[in-house]
Amino acid sequence: MLVCFSLHAEEAALEKRARALEQELRCLVCQNQTLAESNAPLAIDLRNQVREQLAAGKSDEEVKSWLVARYGDFVLYRPPFKASTLLLWGGPFVFLLLGAFLLLRVTRKKRPAAELSDADRARAARLLE
Amino acid sequence: MKLAWTIMGFALLVALLAAGLRLNPREVPSPLIGKPAPPFELPLLAAPGKTFSQKEMAGKVWIMNVWASWCPPCLVEHPVITQLAKSGIAPVVGLNYKDTREDALPWLARNGNPFQLTVFDASGRIGIDYGVYGVPETYVIDRQGLIRYKHIGPVTAEVAEKKIAPLVRELNGGK
C-alpha cells in the first residue's frame, strides 16, 4: 500500500514538473502556443520526450538544453540574455530612457516662462496688500 | 528643427517596423548548422530488414530530404528535388517522416523516386534530433559529416540553383 501511494505521489510530482516545463516551451508548429497548449503532432511528440526525459531523472535545465540544441533559443518562451538577444531584452529600456529624456527636455523648456521678475513680485505684493 | 526631429524619429520607427515585417518568423535559425549530423540507424523504406546510417555517407557531400506522403508541400517541391538528384551533383537521401509504408511507397511510385535510398522514421524521433518541425526540410551535409545548410519548407528552383547547388560545388572543392 505504502509503495503504491509513494509511487502515485512521485508520478504526480513528475506530471507537475512536466506541465510547468511545457508552459515555458514553444511549439514550433503553432508558434504562438506553448507545448502544453498545442495539439500539433510534433508538440505531442515533444511533450512525450519531455516526460520521458524527466522520468529518466533529467533536470529541467537538461531537458531545456536538449531542446535548444535541436531547435535553438526559439523554443524557449523566455530567451536567454546574450549578444544576439541584446536588442530584444535591452530595447524596451532604451525606449524608456529615450522617452524620459524627451519628457525632461520638453518640461524643462517651459520652466523659464513661469519665473517671475522682481518687478512682477513687487506688483503682486502691491495687489495683495 | 523640431519638426525635422519628429519626422526623423517617425521615419526611424517606420523603418524598424518595416524590417520586422520582412523577417519570416517561420524561419527558425537552426542551431545545427556547422554541427555533426545527428547519428541514426533506421530501416529502409523499401526494405524493412535493411538499415542505413548517416555514417555510410562519410567522405561524401550529400543531401538529405525530409518528406512525407501526407505533406502537400513535399509534392510541390518534388520536381525540384528530382531535378537536383538527376543533375548528379550529390546523392540525395530521403527521410520519410512520421508516415506509413502503405502510403509512402505508392507516393514514390506515383511521383517518381529521386532518392538514392529512403530511410523510414515512423516515430519521428530522428526528425526531432534533426530539429525537424515543418516538413519538407532539406539538409546539405559535408564530407566530415557536418550539417552545412538547412532549408525549411519546399525547396524552390531558385533555392536549388542559388543556394544548394553552389554550396555542394564549393564543398566538393569547386568542381
Interface residues (C-beta under 8 A of the other chain):
Chain A: L28 V29 Q31 P41 L42 D45 L46 Q49 V68 A69 R70 Y71 G72 D73 F74
Chain B: P25 R26 V28 P29 S30 P31 L32 K98 S123 G124 R125 I128 D129 Y130 G131 V132 Y133 G134
